[in-house]
Amino acid sequence: MSRTSRLFELIGVLRARRTPVTATDLSEALGVSPRSIYRDIETLRGLGAPIAGQAGIGYQLGAGFFLPPLAFSPDELDVLILGLGWVRERADATLVASGESALAKILSARGGDALGEASSPALLAAASLSRRADPPQVATLRDAIRRQRKLAIHYADAAGTPSERIVWPIAIVYFDDARVLAAWCERRDAFRHFRVDRIAAATLLDQRYPGRRHALYTRWRAQDRDWRALLTVSDRTAG
C-alpha cells in the first residue's frame, strides 16, 4: 500500500470510530508500525485534518473534514454498487431513482474507468424468488420518519382485520421479502410493528410527534434488540 493510499485508509478508520483510537489499534488496522501512524497523523494535520488527541491517549477525527471522491477504494466501490443494486431490485420507484442518481454522481466524481467497473461489477444483488417490490406508500413513510411527523395509517393484520392508527414512525426494517415499520402507536401507547405491505393507506399529518426521533429510536432499540424477531411478531405486536 502506498503512503497516499494509507493516508486515505487512516482517515477512513478514524471517521468510522466515534471514540478516540490508539496508534497501536490504528497500526494493526493498517498493517504498519505505530511510528508510521504518528508520522501519518502529523501529515494529515498539516493538510488540515482536524485530528484531536495525542500519543498514549488516542486520536479522533473532528467534524468538517471531507475526502475527495477518489478516496473510494475498490472494495468500498464494490460495497456501494452492491448496496445500490439491492435497492434497484427491491425498493420503491422513488428510492430506485435516487439510488441510480447517487451511483451516477459517484461514478462521475471518480472518473477514469469507474463507469466500466460499474457496468461489470464483481458483486451482484439479485431479487429472491418471491421478490416483492416496495409499495408506493413507502415514500410517505420515509418522509414522515425524516420530518418526525405523525402518520395516519389504515392497516390490516394477517387475518385481514382492519384498523386505523395514529403512529409515530421510527424506522423501516428491510428484510429480504418484507418490510416492517417500527412505530409508537397512540392507540396502544406502546411500540408496535406493522408489515408495510399490509398498510393500505398512509397519510402524513401536520403534527410533529413530541421529543426527538433519536430518543424514540434509542428506546425502541433497547426494547427490540433482535430485528430478526420483528418479522415473526409484527402481526401480534400490531394489535
Secondary structure as UniProt FT lines:
FT   HELIX           3..16
FT   HELIX           23..30
FT   HELIX           34..46
FT   TURN            47..48
FT   STRAND          51..54
FT   TURN            55..57
FT   STRAND          58..61
FT   HELIX           69..71
FT   HELIX           74..90
FT   HELIX           93..110
FT   TURN            112..113
FT   HELIX           114..119
FT   TURN            129..130
FT   TURN            136..137
FT   HELIX           138..147
FT   STRAND          149..156
FT   TURN            158..159
FT   STRAND          162..174
FT   STRAND          179..185
FT   TURN            186..189
FT   STRAND          190..195
FT   HELIX           196..198
FT   STRAND          199..208
FT   HELIX           213..223
FT   HELIX           228..237
//
